[in-house]
Amino acid sequence: MNTDYKEELQKLRAEFDLFKQKTEKNIFSNLIVFFKKVLFNGDVKTMRSGAEYNLVPTYVEVSAGLSTTTIGTSSWEDWDLSSVVPVGALYADIAIVNRADSEFVAGVRENGGTTNRYRYLPNDSSIMYTVVLDSGRIIERYCSDNGSTNFAVMGYYI
C-alpha cells in the first residue's frame, strides 16, 4: 500500500475515533454518520508531489446535459463533453435512453479505451454509466440503433 494512503487511513481512523467519543450512538451508527460526513462534505485531502488532492471528488449535477441522439454506426465514436464539463473533471455520469420499439446495444468508455463497455437495452429503458474523462473531456460512445438512442451528461466529478 502506498505510504500516502497509509497516512491518510491513519488520519481517518484517528478522526473517526474522536468522532465516536463525541457521540453516544452505537458504533454502526457512528460509522454511517462518519462516512456520510466524509463522502458528502468531500473534506478528505492528501498531498502528492507537493500538490493537495481531494480524495473524495465533488459531484456536480448538470441540468442541461448535452443531450444528443446518435446515428447508430455500430462503432465507437468520440464525443466531446467540453461544452458542459469543465477542465479538471475526472469522471462523467452518462445516461443512455432507448426510445425505440426494440432492443439495441449501447455504451460509453474512456477515450482510447479498448474495453467494450456496452449492454443490450430493452425497448423504453435506460442505463447510467460513469466514465473516465481525458484531459480534453472526450469519451467514446457506441450504439447499434439508428436514431432512437439518447445520450446525456447527467453530472461530473471534479
N, C-alpha and C positions, 0 to 999 in steps of 0.2 A: 504494500500500500504506500502511496506517495506520502512523504512526511508532511506536506502542506495539508493533506486531508486528515492525517492523524492528529495534527494540532487542532484543526477545525472541529474534529469529532470530540476531542478532549474539551474544547471550549463549550461545545453544545451540551456535553454531559454535565459540565460544571454549572452552566446556566440552568439546565433542567433541574439539577439538584437544588439550586437556590429557589427555583420556581416551586418545587414540591414543598419546601419548607414553609413557604408563604401561604400555602393553601391547605385546607383541611378536607379535601376530597380524596377519594381513593386513588391509587396510583394510575389505574387505567384512565380515569377522567383527567388526571393531571397530564398524562401523556398526550391525549387527544387535544386538550387546550393548548399545550405547548407547541405541538406540530401545527395547529391552526395558526398560532401566532407567527411561527417561522414561515410557513408557506404563504400566508395571506399578507403578511407585512413585508416579506421579501428582505428582511434585515440581516441575513446571514452573508457575511462577506469574507473573502480570503485575499491574500496577497500572492501574486505570482509574477516573478520577474520585475518587481518594483511597481506593478500596477494592481489596483484594487478591483476585484471581480465580485459580482453578486452571485452567490451560489444558487439562489432561487430567483430566476428571471421574472420580471414583471410582465403580466399578461395585459394586453391592450385589445379590447374588443373593437371591431370595425363595423360601423353602422352601414356604410355603403361599400360593400366589399368587392368591388371589381368583378361583378358577376358577368360571366361570358358563356357563350354556347360554343361547343367545339364543332369541327367539321367531320369528325369521326373517321380519321385516317387509318385507324388500327396501327398506329406507330407512335412512338414517343415524340412529343414536340415541346419546344421551350415555351415557357410562359413567364413573362416579365411582370413582377408584382411591385416594382419600384414606385408606381404611382399611388399606392396605398400603404406600403410597408416602408418605414424609414431605414436609413443607413444604421447599421448596428444591430438590427433584429437578427435573432438566432434561428427561430422556427416560425412557421405559419400554420394555422389551422385552416384546412380547406374542406368545404362541403361539396359533395358531388350529388346531384339530384337527377334521378331518372324520371323524366316526364313522358317516356314512351309507353306504348301498349305492350312492349315485350322486354325481356331481359337483355342486358348487354354487359360488356366488360369495361371498367374504368378504374383509373388510379392516378396517383401522383408519386413522384420520387425526387430526391436530391438531383440537382443539375449535374450531369455527367455520370450519374449512377448507373449501375448495371443490374440491380435487383428489379425484378418485375413485381412491383407493389400495386397490383390491381386485383379487383374482385368482380365476381358476377353480381350484378344488381338486378333484382326483380323489378317488374314494372311498378311505377309510382312509389319508389323507395329512395332512400338517401343513405349516405355514409360520410363519416368525418375522418380525415387523415391529419396527422401532424407531420410536417415535413421540414427537413433541414434546409435553410436558405444559404446560398452562396453570397459572396460579397456584393454581387450585383443584384441580389434579391430575385434571382431567376430560379425556377423549378422546372421540372418536366411533367407533363400530363399525358394521359393515354385514354383513348376512348374508341370503342368499336362501333358506336352508334352514329348515325348521321343526322345531327341537328336537334335531338331531343334530350341532350345532356347539358346540365348547367353546372359549371364550376364556380365557386365563390369563396373569397377570402373572408373568414369569419373573425379572425384575430391573429395576433402575433405575440411572440415573446421577445423581450428586449432586456 
